[in-house]
Each structure stands twice: as C-alpha cells, then as structure tokens.
Amino acid sequence: MSDPKTAGKDLRALWATLAVICLLGAAVAYGVTRYRLMELEDRASRDARRVAIDVIAPALTSADVSAPIRGERLAELRSAIEPTVLEGPVNAVLIWSADGTIVFAGDPKEIGEQDPAIRDEIHSPNAGTAVHGFTTGERFHSLVVMHVGKAETLMAAELVRSHAALVAKAQDPWYPWVARSIRFAIAFAVLYVVTWVAFAAFGIVRRGMAHRKAAAEKAPPVIPGNRRGVADEDLPAYMQPGFQQEVENRRKAEIEASSARAERDELARRLQEAQMASAKAPAGQAPEDEPANAQPV
C-alpha cells in the first residue's frame, strides 16, 4: 500500500495537470475562433471589394459622386445596385463622396450626412489598395475606396452586413469548447482542493491515532480497580502490585511464629513441672518419672 502522503501528492498533481490541459484547450479553442472570425471578416471585405468594383462602380458617373443623388437618378441607381448587392449577406449600401458626404443610401434620410473619419479614410495613402473593415455594434462595415467615371473621381462604397452571422459561423464548432474546458478546469481545481483537504485531515487523524497508541504503550499497566492507569507508587497500599501475596506471606509467618511460641510454652511448662516434682521427692527416692531400680550413672 502506498504512503497516503505520496498518494495525495500524486492525485493533486493529476488534477492540476488536467486543469492546465483544460485551460490550454480553452485557449486553443478561443484562438481558433478568433482566427476564423478574422478570416471571415477578411473574406467579407474581399467580397465587398469585388461587388463594389463589379456592380457599383460601373453604375456610377463622376457627377453621381460629386453631390447627393436625388429624384429619378436615385431610383435608377437603386434598381441597378440593390437587387444584385442585397441578394446576399449584404443588407445595406452607402456611397460616399471624396469629402465624406453620403450621396447614396437605402434610407433617404441618411443622404447628405457627413463623416470626417470616412473622409480621412478615403484620402489615406493606402486607400486604393486595401479595404477597411470595421465593426459598429452588430454590423460589419467594408469600406471600398475606388475611382469612377472618365475623370477617375475618388469615392467610396460602404457595404454593411451582420457581424453576428460572422461570429456565429466562426464559433462553430470550436467556441463551445471554451466554456466546456473552463468548466472542466474548475471541476479539476475543486478536486485538487478537496483532495488536499481530505488527505490533510486523514494525516491529522492518523498522527493522532499514532500518538495515542504510543502513549498507551508507554502508560503503566492497568490493574483491577485502577481505572485511570496511574503509576504504582501513586496507588493506595492495598492496590500496590504484590500486596495480597505479601499479606498472605505475613499471615503464614504469623501462624508459624504462633506455633513455635506454643511449642516453646509447652516445653517450658513440662520442664517446670519436672523441676517441681524433683524438689518434692524424699532424698534417695527417685522421682515418679524414674524407675525404682534405676542405676546411677
């Protein structure tokens, strides 16, 4: 059987390793999701540039991007642009002039509005070679800067689409594993703490039992009547080890002494009687105890 302390360390190392693996898995899943989202946004920007060059630019003239479009010309552009552009994921189209003014929009109320940030983007050095993509709330914008008409008038077409759709597509199937991996990591962390507490408590109980066992081995033997197990020298005389044997030996000694005294007294009595009988007998007459014909030695 392995040492509980070593077993506890091994289990904690296992839980910690699994928790780290789950966190790394969550990081990988999140990184893959972010990378896929960036790819989808780049693809949306490339699609927007293609649509702007193939559909929007041919429908515009230099006059269209010099001032806000109104009336019949607005209706003509809508019929030329929106059926093709809006049939896909794009749900709104804005056309900007070089000074940052909206000259075409699906909502007529937006026509004529100005945005200095768009103007600066149109006039940026790399505006003609790249598509600027940005997000506002739940919408993803692709701003395509290009030249239209014979005069090569500078303008920009902005195509708007749902950003939530891009996010949902990027999250499938990797992103759900971020939350799952984090939950698994938390579970392993809880197991780590529970294992640490359990083995710590087990160690305390085990040391306490060992301490009590050692104390019991060192304690004096418990004799009948000595419920507390105190030392022999602290016990009353009648509870001392060997007390009963000592009493028995003393009783036997007293009996033997009494017998010896009785025999001594009996001998003394007989001697005294013999002396008295000798003193009462006439001269030349032997005591009653001696035979009449006894010869002197």
Buried (B, 14 or more C-beta within 10 A) or exposed (E): EEEEEEBBBEBBEBBBEBBEBBBEBBEBBBEBBEEBBEEBBEEBBEBBBEBBEEBBBEBBEBEBBBEBBEEEEBEEBBEBBBEBBBEEBBEBBBBBBBBBBBBBBBEEEEBBBEBEEBBEBBEEEEBEEEBBBBEEEEBBBBBBBBBBBEEEBBBBBBBBBBBEBBBEEBBEEBBEBBEEBBEBBEBBBEBBEEBBEEBEEBEEEEEEEEEEEEEEEEEBEEEEEBEEEEEEEEBEEEBEEEEEEEEEEEEEEEEEEEEEEEEEEEEEEEEEEEEEEEEEEEEEEBEEEEEEEEEEE
